[in-house]
C-alpha cells in the first residue's frame, strides 16, 4: 500500500499521514456497498431523507474546531474564511432538507386516462427518481463547500443517491476528518451501510469513474483533468452523466460613467474580488474591461497601488504556485499583455503577491484570455462598446460576467447585457461575482468550458443533476409512489395540465 503525505502550503513541509491510496479492490468493495445501499435508500420517504441531511449538518458543526484546524494547515486559507465555508456547507445540507420536504423538485405530473383531441389516451404519471451511486470529486480551493461535505454530496444525497467521494490530494486529512464527521452522524441516524464512501489517490479516482456501479460524476477542477475523466466515461460500456465545473475567466466591464463616478470604490471592490482567497476562486474576475481616458487611468493606478503594497498570499499547492508564473509569463510573451505589477515570491511555502497586466482591447486574442489561478488580473483598455464586443469574442465562455454602470447609461447597460448574455450563466450588476449565494435562484454554471452542463452546481436546482425521469402508464395504485397516487398529497403537482399546490 502507498502511504500518502500532506503538505502545509504555508511552509512547503510534507508530512506522512496514516492514509493509504485505495487500490482497485478497495474501490470495487466501496461501490458494491453503495449499490446495495441504493436499493434501500431509494425506498426511504422524503421525511427520512430530510432528517438525514439535517443530522449531517449538525455533525459537521459539532466537529467544527477539528475540521477548520486541519483545513488551515493543508490549504493556508484563513480561519475566518474556513469557518464561513463550513457554515455554508452546513447551510447547504439544511437547505436541501427543506427542498426535499417541499417536494417540488420531483416535478410530479399526472395525466388521467380519457378522451383527447387525438383519441383515447392512457393514464400516465411521471416524476423524477434517484439515479444510483454518485462519484463526487473534492476541489482543491474549497475544502468544505465543494469537497467531501460540499454541494455535490448534499445534492446527490438529497436526490436519494449514495455518494462515493474522491478525496483531493491537497487536503487529505481535512477530507478524512470531514468524512468521519459525516459517517458518524449518518451511522447515528441509521443509514444503510454503504450510503457514504471515500477513496484516496489519483488512480482510485480513475477506477471510481470507470466502475459500472457509478451512475453519475460531479467534478470541480481543471479543464485538463475534466477532459481526462470525460475520456474515461466515454470508454465505459454504459456512459454516464459528467457534471464538470472546469474553467472560467468571468469578465468584468466598467463603463465610462462608472469609472468616473466610482473610481476608488470599484478599485477596492475589483482588487478584493481578484485577490480574495489568494485569487483561487472559480468566480474570480480574471479580466476587467476599463475605459481609455483619465478616469480609466485613475482606476488602473488605484489597482496598481493596491497590488504593489500587498503582502504575500499563500497558494493552495505547489502545482498552482508553479503554474501561476508560467501562465503570467505566457500571457505576456504570447498574449501581448504588458506587466504593470510584477509578483514577488515568498521566502517559504507557496506564497506570492498579486500580479497586474494590461492590454489594449484591439490587441486581445485567445492567447491572453487564459485562466490564471491565483491573484492575477488582466486589465483590458477599451474605447467604445464595439471594442468590448470584439474582445469578448476571444474570451472563453464563463460562469459569470459583471457590469458596472451608472443610472444615465441605460442604453449602454442593455447593450452590454446583450453582449454577455450568451457567454455566461450569471450576470452581476454593480457588484462582484465572488461570494456565490446558496439559494433557490442561484445558477452556478455556464457554457463550455465553464461547465459541460445546463444545470447548476450551487443552489437547490443542483439536485436535478442526480435525478432521472420515470413514467408509470396505467399503473395499479399499489405500485405508484405516494407522490403520484390520487388524493391529497404534500407536494405541488400538475394534474391534467393544471398546477395543484401541496395539501398541508
HELIX and SHEET records of a PDB file:
HELIX    1   1 UNK A   24  UNK A   41  1                                  18    
HELIX    2   2 UNK A   46  UNK A   62  1                                  17    
HELIX    3   3 UNK A   64  UNK A   75  1                                  12    
HELIX    4   4 UNK A   79  UNK A  102  1                                  24    
HELIX    5   5 UNK A  104  UNK A  106  5                                   3    
HELIX    6   6 UNK A  151  UNK A  159  1                                   9    
HELIX    7   7 UNK A  169  UNK A  171  5                                   3    
HELIX    8   8 UNK A  172  UNK A  189  1                                  18    
HELIX    9   9 UNK A  202  UNK A  210  1                                   9    
HELIX   10  10 UNK A  223  UNK A  235  1                                  13    
HELIX   11  11 UNK A  256  UNK A  261  1                                   6    
HELIX   12  12 UNK A  263  UNK A  275  1                                  13    
HELIX   13  13 UNK A  276  UNK A  279  5                                   4    
HELIX   14  14 UNK A  294  UNK A  308  1                                  15    
HELIX   15  15 UNK A  318  UNK A  333  1                                  16    
HELIX   16  16 UNK A  361  UNK A  363  5                                   3    
HELIX   17  17 UNK A  366  UNK A  368  5                                   3    
HELIX   18  18 UNK A  385  UNK A  392  1                                   8    
HELIX   19  19 UNK A  407  UNK A  409  5                                   3    
HELIX   20  20 UNK A  410  UNK A  421  1                                  12    
HELIX   21  21 UNK A  460  UNK A  466  5                                   7    
HELIX   22  22 UNK A  477  UNK A  479  5                                   3    
HELIX   23  23 UNK A  482  UNK A  484  5                                   3    
SHEET    1   A 2 UNK A   3  UNK A   8  0                                        
SHEET    2   A 2 UNK A  13  UNK A  20 -1                                        
SHEET    1   B 5 UNK A 467  UNK A 473  0                                        
SHEET    2   B 5 UNK A 124  UNK A 130 -1                                        
SHEET    3   B 5 UNK A 109  UNK A 111 -1                                        
SHEET    4   B 5 UNK A 493  UNK A 495  1                                        
SHEET    5   B 5 UNK A 498  UNK A 500 -1                                        
SHEET    1   C 2 UNK A 114  UNK A 116  0                                        
SHEET    2   C 2 UNK A 119  UNK A 121 -1                                        
SHEET    1   D 5 UNK A 196  UNK A 199  0                                        
SHEET    2   D 5 UNK A 163  UNK A 166  1                                        
SHEET    3   D 5 UNK A 134  UNK A 137  1                                        
SHEET    4   D 5 UNK A 216  UNK A 220  1                                        
SHEET    5   D 5 UNK A 241  UNK A 245  1                                        
SHEET    1   E 7 UNK A 338  UNK A 341  0                                        
SHEET    2   E 7 UNK A 355  UNK A 360 -1                                        
SHEET    3   E 7 UNK A 376  UNK A 382  1                                        
SHEET    4   E 7 UNK A 287  UNK A 291  1                                        
SHEET    5   E 7 UNK A 252  UNK A 254  1                                        
SHEET    6   E 7 UNK A 398  UNK A 404  1                                        
SHEET    7   E 7 UNK A 424  UNK A 429  1                                        
SHEET    1   F 2 UNK A 313  UNK A 314  0                                        
SHEET    2   F 2 UNK A 351  UNK A 352 -1                                        
END                                                                             
